[in-house]
Amino acid sequence: MSRGANEIRLRAAEQAGGTTEALALWRRMVDAAPLDTGAVLALMRAHDRTGDRAAALLTAREHEQRV
């Protein structure tokens, strides 16, 4: 699936309150493009929305090490 199609699915999931689905989709996007800071930030926000701030911080640390 193309990045544009993924982003449309992500936005729809987020707007519908599907944070678990959005979290999984953002994780796949970051796995596919680990240097994409925008995707990493979105993944961090998704973690925060699910109440998992530790995962958000870990995601930030991992990204920092990659770049």
Secondary structure by P-SEA (a helix, b strand, c coil): ccaaaaaaaaaaaaaacaaaaaaaaaaaaaaacccaaaaaaaaaaaaaaaccaaaaaaaaaaaaaac
